Amino acid sequence: MAEPVIVEAARTPIGKRNGWLSGLHPTELLSAAQIEVVKRAGIDPVDVEQIVGGC
């Protein structure tokens, strides 16, 4: 089994209640953060086996 590694981290923005982020579904925010993590890491998305998100 491969050794797990943390390559990069990102977070979603913080907004006010009923602000401009309120219209976004949480999965849209998580998806944007995950895409950014892969970009920052400079790795090929094909090489990513798993991304774990949490709060």
C-alpha positions as CSV (number, residue, x, y, z in Angstrom):
1,M,0.0,0.0,0.0
2,A,1.3,3.5,-0.9
3,E,2.2,5.9,1.8
4,P,-0.4,8.8,2.2
5,V,1.0,12.3,1.8
6,I,-0.3,15.8,2.2
7,V,0.8,17.7,-0.8
8,E,-1.2,21.0,-0.6
9,A,-4.1,22.6,1.3
10,A,-6.8,25.1,0.4
11,R,-9.9,26.5,2.0
12,T,-13.1,28.0,0.8
13,P,-13.9,31.7,1.4
14,I,-15.9,32.8,4.5
15,G,-19.0,34.8,3.8
16,K,-21.7,36.5,5.7
17,R,-25.1,34.9,6.3
18,N,-27.2,35.2,3.2
19,G,-24.3,36.8,1.4
20,W,-23.0,36.1,-2.1
21,L,-21.9,32.6,-1.2
22,S,-25.3,31.5,0.0
23,G,-26.4,30.7,-3.5
24,L,-23.6,28.1,-3.9
25,H,-24.1,24.5,-3.0
26,P,-21.4,23.2,-0.6
27,T,-20.2,20.7,-3.2
28,E,-19.5,23.6,-5.6
29,L,-17.2,25.2,-3.0
30,L,-15.5,21.9,-2.2
31,S,-15.0,21.2,-5.9
32,A,-13.4,24.6,-6.4
33,A,-11.0,24.0,-3.4
34,Q,-10.1,20.5,-4.7
35,I,-9.3,21.8,-8.2
36,E,-7.1,24.6,-6.7
37,V,-5.2,22.1,-4.5
38,V,-4.3,20.0,-7.6
39,K,-3.2,23.2,-9.5
40,R,-1.1,24.5,-6.6
41,A,0.6,21.1,-6.2
42,G,1.6,21.1,-9.8
43,I,0.6,17.5,-10.3
44,D,-1.3,15.8,-13.1
45,P,-4.9,15.2,-11.9
46,V,-4.7,11.7,-13.4
47,D,-2.1,10.9,-10.7
48,V,-4.5,11.8,-7.9
49,E,-6.0,8.7,-6.2
50,Q,-7.9,10.4,-3.4
51,I,-8.6,13.8,-2.0
52,V,-10.1,14.2,1.5
53,G,-12.1,17.3,2.4
54,G,-13.4,18.3,5.8
55,C,-14.3,21.1,8.0
